[in-house]
Amino acid sequence: MFKLAMIPLLALTLVACQEEEQEDDAAEETCGAAALQELVGTDVAERPDLEPDTDLRIIEPGMAVTMDYRADRLNIEVDEAGQVTKVYCG
């Protein structure tokens, strides 16, 4: 009988350990990455308005970057040819 009573308790414990995905969606909107997904596949050199600063990083292949997460910072990854491959917050 005791084992049957423990099943709901264990189920509640597992539910409490789930990650919330809503935070990622909110973070994406904080830096504006969702609105800039059309940059993927374009040449970053053709966008002079995209100047790296504290809120924008243009990450080239092999480039060293900090691992700190900032929801308000926009990251733009480019390939060797300067084509945008990924746009995300962090």
Buried (B, 14 or more C-beta within 10 A) or exposed (E): EEEEEEEEEEEEEEEEEEEEEEEEEEBBEBBBBEEBEEBEEEEBEEBEEBEEEEEBBBBEEEEEEEEEEBBEBBBBBBEEEEBBBBBBBB
